[in-house]
Amino acid sequence: MGGPPYYKIATGIGIRKNEAALHKAVSSALADMMKNGSYAAIFRKWNLGIDMLKPG
């Protein structure tokens, strides 16, 4: 990296409105990853901590 990042990259996962089961599954998986630390580990591995979502 040439220098420290100066802004966050907004990203997301697109799910159609009528895909309630998929939305629930993705949300649950993301919550589990945040809880068990694997989400943060991925961002640390690739030095992308500035773009991590905050739990909540």
PyMOL commands that set and color helices and strands:
alter all, ss='L'
color gray80, all
select helices_A, chain A and resi 20-36+38-45+49-51
alter helices_A, ss='H'
color red, helices_A
deselect
rebuild
show_as cartoon
